[in-house]
């Protein structure tokens, strides 16, 4: 595990396919299952892809939250971010997002993208605080309940890493 940082008492680690141990991968899968429902996610499979980036918040040798993103050319697409139900409201998602954005700055990423459930007001609020703007809506994006996804983006100056001011391209009702 590389790239350690701390938020509250949790450490933030960037995982690679070589540094991830079986116990951590199983903990990530369990967090995903609790957060997303059906077991359609495998951290091990994700980390096999050379473009996958993964950060984990750990405390007392236990994974509490994770973020999975794809880094392709000059874009970072956040695919999944989830926190263990017993560790909610501790700033872990914020810490993981900050770690991924620091990575994006170091790697000269131009655009950070994500989709979020329309009903997930807490996550939308977090992304807005980090500078993300709404770029669109994907109707019936989530197959478990046909909920819409709100598309959000953050533009970074590839040379400096500074967030570029943006504004919502569409208005969403929450």
SVG drawing of the C-alpha trace seen along z (x, -y; Angstrom):
<svg xmlns="http://www.w3.org/2000/svg" viewBox="-37 -30 41 43">
<polyline fill="none" stroke="black" stroke-width="0.4" points="0.0,0.0 1.3,-3.4 0.6,-7.1 -0.6,-7.2 -2.4,-10.3 -4.5,-10.7 -8.1,-12.0 -9.2,-12.0 -7.8,-8.6 -8.1,-6.9 -5.2,-6.5 -5.8,-6.9 -3.9,-4.5 -3.6,-4.1 -3.8,-0.4 -2.3,1.3 -2.9,4.9 0.5,5.8 0.0,4.1 -3.6,5.2 -3.9,8.2 -6.8,10.6 -8.3,9.3 -8.4,5.7 -10.0,6.8 -12.7,8.8 -13.4,5.8 -13.8,3.5 -16.2,6.0 -18.2,6.2 -18.4,2.3 -19.6,2.3 -22.2,4.9 -23.5,3.0 -23.6,-0.3 -24.8,0.9 -26.8,4.0 -26.2,6.8 -22.7,8.2 -21.8,7.1 -18.5,5.5 -15.1,7.1 -12.1,5.0 -9.8,7.7 -11.1,7.6 -11.0,3.8 -7.4,3.7 -6.4,6.0 -7.1,3.2 -4.0,1.1 -6.1,-2.1 -7.8,-1.5 -6.9,-3.6 -8.1,-2.7 -7.9,-4.5 -8.9,-3.0 -9.5,-4.6 -8.3,-2.2 -8.4,-2.3 -7.0,0.3 -6.0,2.4 -9.6,2.5 -10.9,0.9 -13.8,-1.5 -14.2,-3.2 -12.9,-3.1 -12.9,-5.0 -12.3,-3.3 -11.5,-5.4 -10.3,-5.0 -7.4,-7.1 -7.6,-7.2 -5.4,-9.7 -6.1,-13.1 -9.4,-12.1 -10.1,-10.5 -13.6,-8.9 -14.7,-8.1 -16.7,-4.9 -17.4,-3.9 -17.1,-5.5 -18.5,-3.9 -18.2,-3.9 -18.9,-1.1 -22.3,-1.9 -20.8,-2.0 -18.3,-4.7 -20.6,-7.2 -20.3,-10.9 -16.7,-10.8 -15.2,-12.6 -13.9,-9.4 -15.5,-10.1 -14.2,-13.6 -10.7,-12.4 -10.8,-9.8 -12.1,-12.4 -9.3,-14.8 -6.7,-12.0 -8.0,-11.2 -8.0,-14.9 -4.4,-15.3 -3.5,-12.3 -5.3,-14.0 -3.3,-17.2 0.0,-15.3 -0.8,-13.3 -1.9,-16.5 -5.5,-15.3 -7.7,-17.8 -11.2,-16.4 -12.6,-14.5 -16.0,-12.9 -18.6,-11.0 -22.2,-10.0 -24.2,-10.1 -27.8,-9.1 -30.2,-12.0 -31.4,-11.1 -27.9,-11.1 -28.0,-14.7 -25.1,-14.2 -22.8,-13.1 -24.0,-15.8 -23.2,-18.4 -19.7,-16.9 -19.0,-17.1 -20.2,-20.6 -18.0,-21.7 -15.0,-20.2 -15.9,-22.3 -17.9,-19.8 -20.7,-21.1 -23.7,-19.4 -23.2,-18.5 -26.2,-16.4 -28.6,-13.7 -28.7,-10.1 -32.3,-9.0 -33.0,-5.6 -29.2,-5.0 -29.3,-2.7 -30.7,0.7 -31.8,1.6 -34.5,-1.1 -34.3,-3.0 -33.1,-6.1 -31.5,-8.9 -27.8,-9.6 -26.6,-13.2 -23.4,-13.6 -20.9,-15.9 -17.5,-17.2 -14.5,-19.1 -12.1,-20.7 -8.5,-21.1 -5.7,-23.1 -3.3,-20.3 -0.3,-22.5 -1.1,-23.8 -3.7,-21.4 -5.9,-24.3 -9.7,-23.8 -11.2,-25.8 -14.4,-27.7 -17.5,-26.2 -21.2,-26.4 -24.0,-23.9 -24.9,-23.2 -28.4,-22.1 -30.5,-22.7 -31.5,-19.6 -34.3,-19.2 -33.3,-17.2"/>
</svg>
